[in-house]
Each structure stands twice: as C-alpha cells, then as structure tokens.
Amino acid sequence: MTGSERRQELLQLLSGTQTPISGASLAKHFTVSRQVIVQDMALLRAQGHEVLSTNRGYLIQAPLRVSRIFKVFHTSEQIVDELCTIVDLGGTVEDVFVHHKIYGQLQAPLHISSRRDVQIFLEELKSGKSTPLKDVTSDYHYHTVSADSGETLDLIGQELGKKGYLCQ
C-alpha cells in the first residue's frame, strides 16, 4: 500500500466514525509506526482536511451544514434576485426540482453559493442551451438550500417571503 492509498483509507476510517481513533490503533491497523500516522495526519491537514487531534485519538471534523427545501414561485426576470437573496444571506442553492404530473420529480444539481455562481448560471441560461426547470410547472419549483445553521435558513425563508417568492 502506498502512502497516498493509506491516507485515503485513513480518511475513510475517520469519516466513518464519531469517536476518536488512537494513533497507536491506526498504526497497528496499517502496520506502520505511530510516527508515520502523525506525518500522514499532517499531510491530510495540508490538503485541507479538518483532522482533529484529541487526547483520545484523531477525528475528522465534518463541516456542519443544515438544509431545507423551499417551494418558490417567480418569473424568469426574478431568477437572479431569488438566487442572490439566498447566497447573500449565507445559503447554498444545492438543486432545483419540480413535480411534473406525468414525469414525476425532475431534479437538477446547482451548487450555487456565490454571486459569481449566479452569474455563471445565468450566462448558461442566456446561451439558449436550455430553459429554467421552473418553466415546466408554470414557475413553481423547489430549491434545496443548505447553510451553516437553522437560523440562517430562517432568515433566507423570511426574506424570500418578504419578496413574494415563497409559497406556503
């Protein structure tokens, strides 16, 4: 097993548990020294992984995100305002979906988390490659929105409501 393969497996092991795993047990599992595990953890941190060292072992700190589905209605001219409202308040528009009477649920990933992402999305729509999914259901559609807290999602919902986009 190469070092890179070991580090990938380390990430899988740590991601699959909420209890710390000691360096000694990881070293035994991989049949390497504890110092090799320490070095692997340093390399994983350098790659941007949130590896925590505790007195009981190592953990991966998963970013806490919560999500909520919002049912919305607006015109094509209001797409930018709707999406910017969400991202400006700290949300990420994970997807868009509609419930079609014949085809069932139609869904597309978006992953829009910044005004730049909104601009890119709008440019793709303007290129004529496709039309917004909301057009299939007379402007009614749903977004899965994620954020760092329920409070942020509450603010997003309130603002969408104030602007008349939120359906009850």
C-alpha positions as CSV (number, residue, x, y, z in Angstrom):
1,M,0.0,0.0,0.0
2,T,1.4,3.4,-1.0
3,G,1.3,6.4,1.4
4,S,-1.4,8.0,-0.8
5,E,-3.6,4.9,-0.6
6,R,-3.1,4.7,3.2
7,R,-4.1,8.4,3.6
8,Q,-7.2,7.8,1.5
9,E,-8.1,4.8,3.7
10,L,-7.3,6.9,6.8
11,L,-9.9,9.5,5.6
12,Q,-12.5,6.8,5.1
13,L,-11.9,5.3,8.5
14,L,-12.0,8.6,10.3
15,S,-15.1,9.8,8.3
16,G,-16.9,6.6,9.2
17,T,-16.9,7.3,13.0
18,Q,-17.7,9.9,15.5
19,T,-15.4,8.5,18.2
20,P,-11.6,9.3,18.1
21,I,-9.3,6.6,16.8
22,S,-5.9,6.4,18.5
23,G,-2.7,6.8,16.6
24,A,-1.5,3.5,18.0
25,S,-4.5,1.6,16.8
26,L,-4.2,3.2,13.3
27,A,-0.5,2.3,13.2
28,K,-1.3,-1.3,14.1
29,H,-4.1,-1.4,11.5
30,F,-1.8,-0.2,8.7
31,T,1.3,-1.9,10.1
32,V,3.3,1.3,10.2
33,S,4.8,3.3,13.1
34,R,2.8,5.8,15.0
35,Q,5.1,8.5,13.7
36,V,4.1,7.6,10.1
37,I,0.4,8.2,11.2
38,V,1.4,11.6,12.7
39,Q,3.0,12.5,9.4
40,D,0.0,11.3,7.4
41,M,-2.3,13.4,9.5
42,A,-0.1,16.5,8.9
43,L,-0.2,15.8,5.1
44,L,-4.0,15.4,5.3
45,R,-4.3,18.7,7.1
46,A,-2.1,20.4,4.5
47,Q,-4.5,19.1,1.8
48,G,-7.3,20.9,3.6
49,H,-8.9,18.1,5.6
50,E,-10.2,19.0,9.0
51,V,-8.3,16.4,11.1
52,L,-8.5,17.0,14.8
53,S,-6.1,15.6,17.3
54,T,-7.6,14.8,20.7
55,N,-6.1,13.2,23.8
56,R,-8.1,10.0,22.7
57,G,-7.1,10.0,19.1
58,Y,-7.9,11.5,15.7
59,L,-11.3,12.7,14.3
60,I,-12.4,14.3,11.1
61,Q,-14.4,17.4,11.8
62,A,-17.3,17.4,9.3
63,P,-18.5,20.9,8.4
64,L,-21.9,21.4,10.0
65,R,-24.5,22.2,7.3
66,V,-28.2,22.0,7.6
67,S,-30.6,22.1,4.7
68,R,-34.2,23.0,4.0
69,I,-36.5,22.7,0.9
70,F,-38.2,25.9,-0.1
71,K,-41.1,25.9,-2.5
72,V,-40.9,29.1,-4.6
73,F,-42.6,30.9,-7.4
74,H,-41.3,33.8,-9.6
75,T,-40.8,35.0,-13.1
76,S,-37.7,34.4,-15.2
77,E,-36.8,38.0,-14.7
78,Q,-36.6,37.4,-10.9
79,I,-34.2,34.4,-11.0
80,V,-31.1,36.5,-10.3
81,D,-32.8,38.3,-7.4
82,E,-34.1,35.0,-5.9
83,L,-30.7,33.3,-6.1
84,C,-28.7,36.3,-4.9
85,T,-31.1,36.7,-1.9
86,I,-30.2,33.1,-0.9
87,V,-26.4,33.3,-1.4
88,D,-26.2,36.9,0.1
89,L,-27.7,35.5,3.4
90,G,-25.2,32.7,3.5
91,G,-27.1,29.9,1.8
92,T,-26.1,27.5,-1.0
93,V,-28.7,26.5,-3.6
94,E,-28.0,22.8,-3.9
95,D,-30.5,22.0,-6.5
96,V,-33.8,22.8,-8.2
97,F,-36.6,20.4,-8.7
98,V,-40.2,20.3,-9.9
99,H,-43.1,17.8,-9.6
100,H,-44.4,17.1,-13.1
101,K,-47.8,15.5,-13.3
102,I,-46.6,12.9,-15.9
103,Y,-42.9,12.6,-15.4
104,G,-42.8,12.8,-11.6
105,Q,-39.9,14.7,-9.9
106,L,-37.4,16.3,-12.2
107,Q,-34.3,17.5,-10.5
108,A,-31.0,19.2,-11.4
109,P,-28.0,19.9,-9.2
110,L,-27.0,23.6,-9.0
111,H,-24.5,24.1,-6.1
112,I,-24.8,27.9,-6.3
113,S,-23.1,29.6,-3.3
114,S,-21.9,33.0,-4.6
115,R,-22.9,35.8,-6.8
116,R,-20.3,34.6,-9.3
117,D,-22.0,31.2,-9.4
118,V,-25.3,33.0,-10.0
119,Q,-23.7,35.0,-12.9
120,I,-22.3,31.8,-14.5
121,F,-25.7,30.0,-14.2
122,L,-27.5,33.0,-15.8
123,E,-25.0,33.1,-18.6
124,E,-25.7,29.4,-19.3
125,L,-29.4,30.1,-19.4
126,K,-28.9,33.0,-21.7
127,S,-26.8,30.9,-24.1
128,G,-30.0,29.2,-25.1
129,K,-28.8,25.7,-24.3
130,S,-31.9,25.2,-22.1
131,T,-34.7,26.9,-20.2
132,P,-35.2,27.0,-16.4
133,L,-36.8,23.9,-15.0
134,K,-39.5,26.1,-13.4
135,D,-40.9,26.7,-16.9
136,V,-42.2,23.1,-16.9
137,T,-44.5,23.8,-14.0
138,S,-45.7,27.4,-14.6
139,D,-42.9,29.0,-12.5
140,Y,-43.5,26.8,-9.4
141,H,-40.4,24.9,-8.3
142,Y,-38.4,23.9,-5.2
143,H,-34.8,24.5,-4.1
144,T,-32.8,22.5,-1.5
145,V,-30.9,25.2,0.3
146,S,-28.0,24.5,2.7
147,A,-26.5,26.8,5.3
148,D,-24.4,26.8,8.4
149,S,-27.4,27.0,10.8
150,G,-31.2,26.8,11.0
151,E,-31.2,30.5,11.9
152,T,-29.6,31.3,8.5
153,L,-32.2,29.2,6.8
154,D,-34.9,31.0,8.8
155,L,-33.5,34.4,7.5
156,I,-33.5,33.1,4.0
157,G,-37.1,31.9,4.3
158,Q,-38.2,35.3,5.8
159,E,-36.5,37.3,3.0
160,L,-37.9,35.0,0.2
161,G,-41.3,35.5,1.9
162,K,-41.0,39.3,2.0
163,K,-40.1,39.4,-1.7
164,G,-43.2,37.2,-2.5
165,Y,-41.2,34.2,-3.8
166,L,-42.0,31.8,-1.1
167,C,-45.1,29.5,-1.5
168,Q,-46.9,28.2,1.6
